[in-house]
Amino acid sequence: MSAPLDVERGQMEVVPPPDLDPAQATVIGHVQREGDRAIVGATAVDLATAAG
């Protein structure tokens, strides 16, 4: 999933499939600079940890 951003801050909702096992899933996100597409930021979150 990707979305262009025209603001400095924002959020994106990722809706997992109903049969996804959170213990086996990680969401990885990154931000790319327009033009040369260089990755300028990235993070990963295990869903088992994030689900609380």
N, C-alpha and C positions, 0 to 999 in steps of 0.2 A: 504494500500500500504506500502510496506517496501523495503528497499534496504540496503545491507551491505556496510559499509564504510571502506576504507582502508587508508584514509587520515584524517588529522585533521580538514579540512574545506571542504565544498562543498555545493551544492544546489540541490534541487529536485523540479521539476515542477509538480504541481498538476493541471490537466485539469478537470474542473467541467463539469458535463453533461449539455447540452444546455438548458434544462428545469429547471435548478436549480435557485431558488429564493435567491439571495444574502442576502436579508433582513432576511432570515430564516436559514442561514448557518454559521457554524463556522468550521475552520480548526484547529485541535488539533494535535500537533506534539510532539514526545518525542524521547529521545536518551537512548538506553539501553547499558549497559556494556556487552561485550561478556563474556560468561562463566556463571556468576550467574544471568545475565539478569536484574540486578538492574537498575532502571530508574535513570539516572544521570542528566537529564535536560528535561524540558517540557515547552511548551507555547501554547497559543490558540489565534487565531485572528478571529474576526467576519468579514465575507466577506463584509458586508455592509460598515464597517469602512475602510477596506483595499482597496476597489474599488475606493475610493476617489471621 
